[in-house]
Amino acid sequence: MLDLFYSNLKTSLLQTYEIQMKAISGFYFLYVHSVDDYVEVQHAIRSVASILTKKRMLSFECEYVRSTNQIHVFRFRFLVPSEKMFCCGNGCIDCTRL
């Protein structure tokens, strides 16, 4: 199911940037060819990802890795919340007792 989110992310970013997505050791890396500063590109990635995860129990992580010859590399992943298996006694909103 997460593959659909990665596909939608790539499709949305292709409208603005030339992008390649590679899965390496379980992590997705975005290779974005752009003359823009990496901060602007990262902001665009985060904007698209926040639209995709809106109203879902899903979050994302986007970390800048490096830039070479106008190619910016980011490590990106969608994060699925883990299911709690026990009550820790802290009164969490997703408590297993409720």
SULDA-V874185 format. One record per pair of residues at least 6 apart in sequence whose ideal C-beta (glycine too) atoms are under 7 Angstrom apart, sorted by the first residue. I is the first residue (numbers start at 1). J is the second residue. D is the distance in whole Angstrom. If there is no record, write none. Layout:
BEGIN
I|J|D  I|J|D
END
This chain:
BEGIN
2|78|5  5|52|6  5|78|5  6|21|7  6|28|6  8|52|6  9|48|6  9|49|6  9|52|6  10|19|6  10|21|5  12|48|5  13|19|5  13|45|7  13|48|6  16|44|6  17|32|5  17|33|7  17|34|5  17|41|7  18|33|4  19|30|6  19|31|7  19|32|5  20|31|4  21|28|6  21|30|6  22|29|5  22|31|7  27|75|6  27|77|6  28|76|5  28|77|6  29|73|6  29|74|7  29|75|6  30|45|7  30|74|5  30|76|5  31|71|6  31|73|6  32|41|5  32|71|7  32|72|5  32|74|7  33|70|6  33|71|5  34|41|5  34|70|6  34|72|6  35|70|6  38|64|6  38|67|5  38|72|4  41|72|5  42|62|6  42|64|6  42|74|6  45|62|5  45|74|6  45|76|7  46|62|6  49|60|4  49|62|7  53|59|6  53|60|6  57|81|6  58|78|6  58|79|7  58|80|6  59|79|5  60|76|7  60|77|7  60|78|5  60|79|6  61|77|5  61|79|6  62|74|6  62|76|5  63|74|7  63|75|5  64|74|6  65|73|4  65|74|6  65|75|6  66|73|5  84|94|6  84|96|5  85|96|7  86|96|6  87|95|6  87|96|6  87|97|5
END
